[in-house]
Amino acid sequence: MAGHRAAAAYMLAVAALFLGVFSTIPAAVQSIGVCYGVNGDGLPSASDVVQLYKSNGITGMRIYSPDGDTLQALSGSNIDLILDVGNDQLANLAASASNADSWVQANVQPYKDVKIKYIAVGNEVPDQGGNTQDILPAMQNVHDALARAGLNGIKVSTAVNSGVRTGYPPSHGTFSATHMPPIAQYLASTGAPLLANVYPYFTYTGTPGIDLNYALFTSPGTVVRDDNGLEYQNLFDALVDTFYAALDNAGAGSVGIVVSESGWPSAGDTAATTDNAQTYNQKLINHVGQGTPKRPGAIETYIFAMFNENRKNGAETEKHFGLFNPDQSPAYPISF
């Protein structure tokens, strides 16, 4: 997540530089997941973490590589899971079907009581490591390995950041990364969604002229009017709909989007305050049940992250995305 910030921020839309969206929907309308990173000292055991998810009504989890303790703790929990393969495994999985079979046999088949919903083959490649040319063959090999194992219900995708697409207003969205249209078309053929990491915080901090209220879901009215007549009151919707337009333009308009990361840091920068983090994440939870102007309907969304992680690399803000402290106390009040 750390390496791509400046590039992702500037890919919003040139016209957005000069433009300075919040609706309350009961949280129960859409289940919310939370990403579980482990780059912190003194974090709870995996079994305690799963209990913390359950006690807070968090119904989805994302982990960034297969971890036996976590997968075992999730067994029978009924928590939906996004399981990342790890960017360091892309080349191996792309190389052969047998490598993908071995990976599935080791990391998926032993955990039949875990609700693995998606496998993310690559996360923000190449910003977080890996080669973009390995993504699609690795996805194909993992998809086919799951089919051979009788696990067709698990969808295979990849997680991308805003740097892979460009365009403004949202309806002008296109993929700027050449590896993306074939991936989008493959997702259309398998019925899997695109996993998108969507961060209004980084777009706001990297793009002069955007209004903080637009990024925080607190604008009192429309901020952006698109050419197609759609109106945007928050930056999150605009970013997601730019992805949808890019999918349309890639010939993959049937592909849905799962927001595989979104969040706001609570320290480390002028805009990274506890109040802003609480405002963004609570309003995100309340908002995603209604969808976007282009695609009404609930958006499956995973907040980054469960814990503050003091060993994260990059800017100081990277250490302060947690909803909880390592001692399991809330970083600030949030209602799921």
ChimeraX attribute file (.defattr): number of C-alpha atoms within 10 A of each C-alpha:
attribute: neighborCount
match mode: 1-to-1
recipient: residues
	/A:1	18
	/A:2	14
	/A:3	15
	/A:4	17
	/A:5	21
	/A:6	15
	/A:7	17
	/A:8	21
	/A:9	21
	/A:10	21
	/A:11	20
	/A:12	28
	/A:13	21
	/A:14	13
	/A:15	11
	/A:16	21
	/A:17	16
	/A:18	12
	/A:19	12
	/A:20	16
	/A:21	24
	/A:22	22
	/A:23	16
	/A:24	13
	/A:25	16
	/A:26	14
	/A:27	18
	/A:28	12
	/A:29	14
	/A:30	22
	/A:31	20
	/A:32	24
	/A:33	29
	/A:34	26
	/A:35	23
	/A:36	23
	/A:37	19
	/A:38	21
	/A:39	15
	/A:40	15
	/A:41	11
	/A:42	12
	/A:43	18
	/A:44	16
	/A:45	12
	/A:46	19
	/A:47	14
	/A:48	14
	/A:49	19
	/A:50	21
	/A:51	16
	/A:52	16
	/A:53	19
	/A:54	15
	/A:55	9
	/A:56	11
	/A:57	16
	/A:58	20
	/A:59	19
	/A:60	25
	/A:61	25
	/A:62	27
	/A:63	21
	/A:64	18
	/A:65	17
	/A:66	16
	/A:67	12
	/A:68	14
	/A:69	11
	/A:70	17
	/A:71	24
	/A:72	16
	/A:73	17
	/A:74	24
	/A:75	15
	/A:76	12
	/A:77	16
	/A:78	14
	/A:79	21
	/A:80	20
	/A:81	22
	/A:82	27
	/A:83	23
	/A:84	22
	/A:85	24
	/A:86	18
	/A:87	23
	/A:88	14
	/A:89	19
	/A:90	25
	/A:91	18
	/A:92	16
	/A:93	25
	/A:94	20
	/A:95	14
	/A:96	14
	/A:97	19
	/A:98	14
	/A:99	19
	/A:100	25
	/A:101	20
	/A:102	14
	/A:103	20
	/A:104	20
	/A:105	15
	/A:106	13
	/A:107	16
	/A:108	20
	/A:109	15
	/A:110	13
	/A:111	17
	/A:112	12
	/A:113	14
	/A:114	20
	/A:115	19
	/A:116	24
	/A:117	18
	/A:118	22
	/A:119	24
	/A:120	27
	/A:121	28
	/A:122	29
	/A:123	26
	/A:124	24
	/A:125	23
	/A:126	16
	/A:127	18
	/A:128	16
	/A:129	15
	/A:130	19
	/A:131	15
	/A:132	18
	/A:133	15
	/A:134	21
	/A:135	26
	/A:136	23
	/A:137	19
	/A:138	27
	/A:139	26
	/A:140	22
	/A:141	21
	/A:142	29
	/A:143	24
	/A:144	18
	/A:145	22
	/A:146	23
	/A:147	14
	/A:148	12
	/A:149	13
	/A:150	11
	/A:151	17
	/A:152	13
	/A:153	11
	/A:154	18
	/A:155	21
	/A:156	29
	/A:157	30
	/A:158	27
	/A:159	21
	/A:160	25
	/A:161	25
	/A:162	28
	/A:163	20
	/A:164	20
	/A:165	24
	/A:166	25
	/A:167	22
	/A:168	19
	/A:169	24
	/A:170	28
	/A:171	22
	/A:172	19
	/A:173	24
	/A:174	23
	/A:175	23
	/A:176	16
	/A:177	12
	/A:178	12
	/A:179	15
	/A:180	21
	/A:181	20
	/A:182	14
	/A:183	22
	/A:184	26
	/A:185	18
	/A:186	18
	/A:187	24
	/A:188	19
	/A:189	12
	/A:190	14
	/A:191	15
	/A:192	21
	/A:193	21
	/A:194	25
	/A:195	25
	/A:196	24
	/A:197	24
	/A:198	27
	/A:199	24
	/A:200	26
	/A:201	24
	/A:202	20
	/A:203	26
	/A:204	25
	/A:205	20
	/A:206	19
	/A:207	20
	/A:208	14
	/A:209	14
	/A:210	19
	/A:211	20
	/A:212	19
	/A:213	20
	/A:214	25
	/A:215	25
	/A:216	26
	/A:217	24
	/A:218	18
	/A:219	19
	/A:220	12
	/A:221	13
	/A:222	13
	/A:223	19
	/A:224	21
	/A:225	13
	/A:226	15
	/A:227	12
	/A:228	11
	/A:229	10
	/A:230	15
	/A:231	19
	/A:232	25
	/A:233	23
	/A:234	27
	/A:235	29
	/A:236	26
	/A:237	26
	/A:238	25
	/A:239	27
	/A:240	27
	/A:241	24
	/A:242	27
	/A:243	29
	/A:244	27
	/A:245	24
	/A:246	27
	/A:247	27
	/A:248	19
	/A:249	16
	/A:250	17
	/A:251	15
	/A:252	21
	/A:253	15
	/A:254	17
	/A:255	21
	/A:256	20
	/A:257	20
	/A:258	21
	/A:259	23
	/A:260	27
	/A:261	23
	/A:262	23
	/A:263	25
	/A:264	29
	/A:265	28
	/A:266	25
	/A:267	18
	/A:268	14
	/A:269	12
	/A:270	8
	/A:271	17
	/A:272	18
	/A:273	17
	/A:274	18
	/A:275	12
	/A:276	20
	/A:277	25
	/A:278	21
	/A:279	17
	/A:280	23
	/A:281	23
	/A:282	19
	/A:283	20
	/A:284	24
	/A:285	25
	/A:286	22
	/A:287	25
	/A:288	28
	/A:289	24
	/A:290	18
	/A:291	17
	/A:292	24
	/A:293	16
	/A:294	19
	/A:295	15
	/A:296	11
	/A:297	13
	/A:298	16
	/A:299	21
	/A:300	19
	/A:301	27
	/A:302	28
	/A:303	27
	/A:304	26
	/A:305	25
	/A:306	26
	/A:307	29
	/A:308	27
	/A:309	23
	/A:310	17
	/A:311	12
	/A:312	18
	/A:313	14
	/A:314	12
	/A:315	13
	/A:316	13
	/A:317	20
	/A:318	21
	/A:319	21
	/A:320	26
	/A:321	24
	/A:322	27
	/A:323	27
	/A:324	20
	/A:325	19
	/A:326	20
	/A:327	10
	/A:328	15
	/A:329	11
	/A:330	14
	/A:331	20
	/A:332	14
	/A:333	12
	/A:334	15
	/A:335	11
	/A:336	17
